[in-house]
C-alpha cells in the first residue's frame, strides 16, 4: 500500500470544540474501523478515473465531524492507504485486505471490481458461510472480468447465491438474460420499484438476514450509481430516478451496525467527473461516517 494523501485541513477553519473527521493514522494493531483505498479502474466498461476517488474522499472527510446525536462508543481508526495496482495484482490485493486487523474494513473504490478483492480478502476460507448485499442499479453478473462481473465472480469463487441480496436493481439498466442468471443463482432481488413502497431500513433488515443466514461474514457493496443522478453525477452509470442520498446513507449506517458485516465498499464514483460542489464525493465521505456511526452502536451494544 502507498501512503494516503497529505493533510487536507490546512484551508479549513480550526475550532478545538469542533474536531474534524479523517486524518486517521496508519494501522498499528487492531482497530475498530480501517479505511483502505482500492483504486480499481482498468477493466471498467465505462471509461473512468475512479482510481482518483479514494484520495478525493479522504480530502473531503475533514469537512465533516464524527459527532452523531445518537451517541455510541468511541472508536479507534486507521487509514491503510491505497492498494498498489489492484487491477494488475488482484491476488496481492486480496492478501493485503486479509492482513487488515479491524472490526470493520471500509474500502474506497475504484470501480466495482474492488468488490472482488475486498470481499475475498475479508472472507478467506469462510466464503462457504459468507453473504453479500449489494445496493446497485445493476446485477453485475456479466461474463469476463470487469466492473460488471463481481457478483458472478464471487459466486463462482464459492459464495452461495442464495445468500446474495441485490437492492435497487433498476429497469432500463439490465437485460432479461442477466435477470434470468440472477434467478438461476438463487439471488434475492429487491427492485428499485419496491424501494418506492418500502423503507430502506426494512429492505436492509431483510437483506442482512438473508445474507447472514449461515452465520458467516457479510460484505456490503454500496455502488453509488444506485442513487439518483442528481445526487451522484460522478457515477458514469447512475440514472435519473435512483434512490436518494439519505437512503444510501441510511443503508451505510445500518450495515455498519450489523455484527456480521465485516467489510463495506463504496464504488463506481469518478471524482474527476464530479460537479463543482463535489456532491458525489461528499456523499461517499458521509457514507464512510455513517458506517462508523453504525459501528459505534454495534460495539456499544456489545459492551452492555
N, C-alpha and C positions, 0 to 999 in steps of 0.2 A: 504494500500500500504506500502511496505517496502522502506527503503532508497535506493537511487541509489548508484552505485558504487563510490568508492573514486576517487580522482583526478588522471587521467592518464597522466598528463602533466609533471611529475617530471623528466622523462628521455628525454624530448624534449627540443631543444634549445629555449631560450627565446629571443624575439625581440619585444620591445614595439611598433614598427612600423608594426608588422605583428601579429595582435591579432588572437587567435585561436578560432575555433568553439567549441561548447559544454560547459560543466561546468555550465549548466543553473541552476538557483536557484529553490528552492521549490516554489510552487504557493502561491501567496498572492493577491487575487483579479483577475480581468480579465487580460488576456494576449493575444497577437496576436497568438502565437504558443505554444502549450503544447505537451510535449513528455510523453508517458506512456508506460511502458513495459507490455505486455500481454503474459506471458510465457506459453502458452498452448503447450502441447506435449503428454499428456497421451493417447489420442484417435487416434493418428496418425496411418495411415495404414502402413507406413514405419517406422521402428524404428528410433528415432531421439532424439537428445539432444537440440532441438530447444529452450527449456527454458533457455539455456545458452546465447542465442543470444542477448537479449536486452542490457545486460551489456557489451558484446563484442562490440556492435555498439557504445555505449557511450564512451568506451575506444578508439575507432577509430576516433570519431569526432574531437578531438583536433589535429589530423594530417592535418586538412584542416582549411581554413579560411572561414568566412561568406561572404567575398567580392565577388561581381559579377560585370562584366564590364557593365551590363545592368542597374545597379543602382536600384533605388526604395527606398521606405520609410524605415527608421529604425524600427526595430521590438522589441517587448518585448517577452521574452521567459520564460518558466517554465518547470521543469522536475518533474513530479509527481511520479517518482519512478516506481516500479513494482507492479502490482496487485498480491495479495497473493492467490494462488490456483485457478486460473480462470477456470480450468477444473472441479474441485470439487464443486465450488460455482459460477456457471455461472450467476445466478441472482444477486449475490453480485457484480460480475464484471460489469454487466450492470449498476447497481446503482452507482458504483464508477466512471464509464465512464461518466454517465449522470451528475455527480456533477462537472466535469471539466469545468471551465469557460474560453473558448478560442475561437477565431475566427476559428482556425484550430487545430484539435487534430491529432497528428501523433502517431499511435500505432505500437510498435515494437513487432512482434511475435518472438517466438512462431510459431506453425504451423497454418494452415488456419482456424482452429477452432476459432482463435482470431477474425475473421471477424464477427462472430455472435454477440458476446458481444459488440464489438466496434460499429458496425452499429446500433444495437438496443439501445445501450446507448445514442448515439447521436440523433437518430431519435425520440425516445419516442413515444408520441401519434401522431406524424406526419408521421408515417410509410405509411399511405394511400396515401401520395403525394411524398414519397421518391423515390430515384432512386439509382441504383447500377451499377458501372462499374468495371469489373474485367479485369486485364491483367494476363492471366493464360493459361497454356497449356491444362488445364483440365476443364471440365464442373462443377465439384463439386456439382453434383446433386444426389449423392448416397443416398441410404436408410440409416437409422440409424443416429447415432451421431458420427462423426469423422471429420478429416480434409478434407475428401472427400464429405462432405454434407452441407457446409454452405450456398450455394446458394439456395438449396432446402429448407432448414430450414427457411431462411429469407422469401421466398415466402409463405411458409405455415404459417408464423407468420403474414402475411398481406401485404407484398411487392407485388406490381403489376408486374407480369413477363414481361409485355410489356415495363417496364421502367428498364429492366436489359439488359446490353450490355456486352458481353464477347469477349474480344480482345485477339487474339493469340492462339485460340484453335487449337490443333495440331493433325495431323494424327498419328496413331500408339500409341496414349496415351489415347484413349477414346473408346467408344463402340457405336454400332448402337442404342442400347436401350437408352443410355443417350442422344445421338443426337436427338432422337425422343422425349424424355422428354423435352429437351430444346425447340423444335418446339411447343410442346403442351402447354408449359408455355408462349409462345409468346416472348421468349428471342431473341434478335438480336445477331447474332454470326458473328464476323469478324475473319475468319480463318487465321492461320499463313501464308498460301499461299498468301492470299490477301495482307498481310503486305509486301510481296516481291515486290508488284506492286504499293503500295500506301504509302506515307509518314506517319509516326506515328502521326504527328501533325494533318493530315486530319482525320485519324481514331479516334483520341481522340476528335476532334471537333464534329464529328458525334455522338460518344458515349455519350458525355456530353449533347448534345442537346436532344437526346432521353431520357436519364436518368432524365434530368431536366424538361421534358415537362410539368409536373404538377406544377412546381414552388416550389417544396419542396427540402429538403436537399438531397445531394448526398454523398454517401460513395464510395471511390475508393479503391479497393483491388489490391495492387501490389504484386502478388505472384511471387517471384523472379524466380521460376522454369519456367517461360515463356521465360527466357533467354537461350541462347546457353550454353551448359555445360562447354565450355571453359572459360566463364566468371562467371559462377555460379556453380562451382563444389561442393559447400557445400549444394546444394539443392538436396535432395535424388531423386527427380523425374525429374530433368532437363535433357534435351536430346540434343544431337548434332543437330544443325540446328534451335535452338530457336532465339529469337530476340537479338540484340546487347545490350551491356551495355549502349551505348549512347541513344538508343531508349527508354530503360526503364527510364533513367534519364530525357529525354525529356518529357515522359509521366508524370513523377512526377512533373516537373515544371508546365506543362500545368494544371494539376489537382490543384496544389496549387494556381494558378492564378484565377481559376473559382470561382465566388462568391457563387455558391450554394454548392460547395464542403466543407463540414464541418468536414470531417474526411478522413484519409488515413491510410491504414495499409500496413506494409511490412512483409511478412510472408514466411514460408517454407525454412528458412535458418537454418542449424545446424552449429553453429560456431565451434564446436569441430571437424567437418569433413572438415574444410576449408584447402586450400593449405597453404604452409609455408608463402607465401606473403599475406595471408588473403584477397584474391581478392574479394571473395563474400561479406564478411563483409564490406570491403571498398566500394563496390558498394551500399550496403544498406545505409551506412553513407552518401554517396554522394547523394542518392535519398532523404534522410532527408533534406539535404541542398538545393537540387533543389526545393523541395516543399516549403521551406521557402523563396527561391528567388521568387517563384510564388506569395506567399502571399505579399511580398514587393510591387510587381506591382499591385496586387489586391487592396490593401489598399491605395497605392499611387494614383492609378487612381480614387478611390472613393473620395479622398480628393481634387481633382481638379475640 
